Amino acid sequence: MKKSVLTRYRVMAYVTGVLLIALCLGMIAKYALDMDGAADYTQVVSIAHGWLYVIYLVFAFDLGSKAKWPVKKQLWVLLAGTVPTAAFFVERRISRELDAKVAATEAPAAVKA
């Protein structure tokens, strides 16, 4: 597994997480606080989050298939983009786990070159 696969996943996890928090704040502003303009904001952020979540799913699935995760773990990572702040915690845990694997697979290649 290459470091670029992990990096793509990490970037999309953060982007998805930030947009989901922004969407939740927009929904609070729209429904609980009845703020003017919040409807336009939530519409734009929800569309952006939806499309970027699809990209997150593709990158997370690619990472999971290359890391040979069991289905249960794969689903856990895929669903992390739907729970506010979960993407940050899951990303951190996955990154810690896979950084060692990536370093181990890239180190022998660097020695051979």
Beta strands, then each sheet from edge to edge (+ up, - down):
end
